[in-house]
């Protein structure tokens, strides 16, 4: 189960940004996708979300291939974008209603699920507010509430901490722990490596479109002969080449 990326090649205008990469995120695992700007993280995420066609290779979630059944494939994924993508003319309540419809969730069930999330992110009194009037951090919280409404197999999270206050960041990390314990697969792109080292099970390091490291922090320390190094130190040593 979980997420499997196999021999992925992809890019833009006949230029391959991603050059034959393969990795997995198992059920109950939080994996960090890290790399410099331009390394291919966003392209990889767009491929996984079905927003960019694959030149070759395949991606599966819960053993459903993006190539053979993209409709059911997409229903297995929850997505938190780096930049909030709100519906500018809708209220927070209407965002929840639309998300429920997209994932075939009963409206009563959706608002029962949303209730805890709204309280966690301190939005419970904002249901009738137009989301376009929210701050960037509040809009990001709306994305989190909507993403976690659905009971999916895999979550794709792109730079989730940008714009969030410290309380919201900790709340999000606590949710990740709950989701892992519930057997969900989570792929998180982030530049905040100290937090990634503390919470993630494995690390996939992309550099110039190829994977240059994939493993736990202990496996990376052994492989690169840096026995006491932090993830930051390992990452810098690899990407300065």
JOVENSUL-V520846 format. One record per pair of residues at least 12 apart in sequence whose C-alpha atoms are under 7 Angstrom apart, sorted by the first residue. I is the first residue (numbers start at 1). J is the second residue. If there is no record, write none. Layout:
i: [I & I]
j: [J & J]
This chain:
i: [1 & 1 & 1 & 1 & 1 & 2 & 2 & 2 & 2 & 2 & 2 & 2 & 2 & 3 & 3 & 3 & 3 & 3 & 3 & 3 & 3 & 4 & 4 & 4 & 4 & 4 & 4 & 5 & 5 & 5 & 5 & 5 & 5 & 6 & 6 & 6 & 6 & 6 & 6 & 7 & 7 & 7 & 7 & 7 & 8 & 8 & 8 & 8 & 8 & 8 & 8 & 9 & 9 & 9 & 9 & 9 & 10 & 10 & 17 & 17 & 18 & 18 & 18 & 19 & 19 & 21 & 21 & 25 & 25 & 25 & 26 & 27 & 27 & 27 & 28 & 28 & 28 & 28 & 28 & 28 & 29 & 29 & 29 & 29 & 29 & 30 & 30 & 30 & 30 & 30 & 30 & 30 & 31 & 31 & 31 & 31 & 31 & 31 & 31 & 32 & 32 & 32 & 32 & 32 & 32 & 32 & 32 & 32 & 33 & 33 & 33 & 33 & 33 & 33 & 33 & 34 & 34 & 34 & 34 & 34 & 34 & 35 & 35 & 35 & 36 & 39 & 39 & 39 & 39 & 40 & 40 & 40 & 61 & 61 & 62 & 75 & 76 & 76 & 76 & 77 & 77 & 77 & 77 & 78 & 78 & 78 & 78 & 78 & 79 & 79 & 79 & 79 & 80 & 80 & 80 & 80 & 80 & 80 & 80 & 81 & 81 & 82 & 82 & 82 & 84 & 84 & 84 & 86 & 88 & 88 & 89 & 89 & 90 & 90 & 91 & 91 & 91 & 91 & 91 & 92 & 92 & 92 & 92 & 92 & 92 & 93 & 93 & 96 & 99 & 103 & 110 & 113 & 114 & 114 & 117 & 118 & 120 & 121 & 121 & 136 & 137 & 137 & 153 & 153 & 154 & 154 & 154 & 155 & 155 & 155 & 156 & 156 & 156 & 157 & 157 & 157 & 158 & 158 & 158 & 159 & 159 & 193 & 193 & 194 & 197 & 201 & 202 & 202 & 202 & 203 & 203 & 207 & 217]
j: [26 & 27 & 61 & 62 & 63 & 25 & 26 & 27 & 61 & 62 & 153 & 154 & 185 & 24 & 25 & 26 & 60 & 61 & 62 & 154 & 185 & 23 & 24 & 25 & 59 & 60 & 61 & 22 & 23 & 24 & 58 & 59 & 60 & 21 & 22 & 23 & 57 & 58 & 59 & 20 & 21 & 22 & 57 & 58 & 20 & 21 & 22 & 54 & 56 & 57 & 58 & 21 & 54 & 55 & 56 & 57 & 54 & 55 & 40 & 209 & 40 & 209 & 210 & 209 & 210 & 210 & 211 & 185 & 186 & 187 & 185 & 183 & 184 & 185 & 180 & 181 & 182 & 183 & 184 & 185 & 180 & 184 & 185 & 186 & 201 & 180 & 185 & 186 & 187 & 200 & 201 & 202 & 186 & 187 & 188 & 200 & 201 & 202 & 203 & 187 & 188 & 189 & 190 & 196 & 200 & 202 & 203 & 204 & 187 & 188 & 189 & 190 & 203 & 204 & 205 & 189 & 190 & 191 & 204 & 205 & 206 & 205 & 206 & 207 & 207 & 206 & 207 & 208 & 209 & 206 & 208 & 209 & 73 & 76 & 153 & 103 & 152 & 153 & 154 & 152 & 153 & 154 & 155 & 147 & 152 & 154 & 155 & 156 & 147 & 155 & 156 & 157 & 143 & 144 & 147 & 156 & 157 & 158 & 160 & 157 & 158 & 158 & 159 & 160 & 139 & 140 & 143 & 131 & 131 & 132 & 130 & 132 & 130 & 131 & 127 & 128 & 129 & 130 & 131 & 126 & 127 & 128 & 129 & 130 & 131 & 127 & 128 & 146 & 146 & 150 & 149 & 149 & 145 & 149 & 145 & 145 & 171 & 141 & 168 & 163 & 163 & 164 & 184 & 185 & 184 & 185 & 186 & 185 & 186 & 187 & 186 & 187 & 188 & 187 & 188 & 189 & 188 & 189 & 190 & 189 & 190 & 231 & 232 & 232 & 231 & 216 & 215 & 216 & 217 & 215 & 216 & 239 & 231]
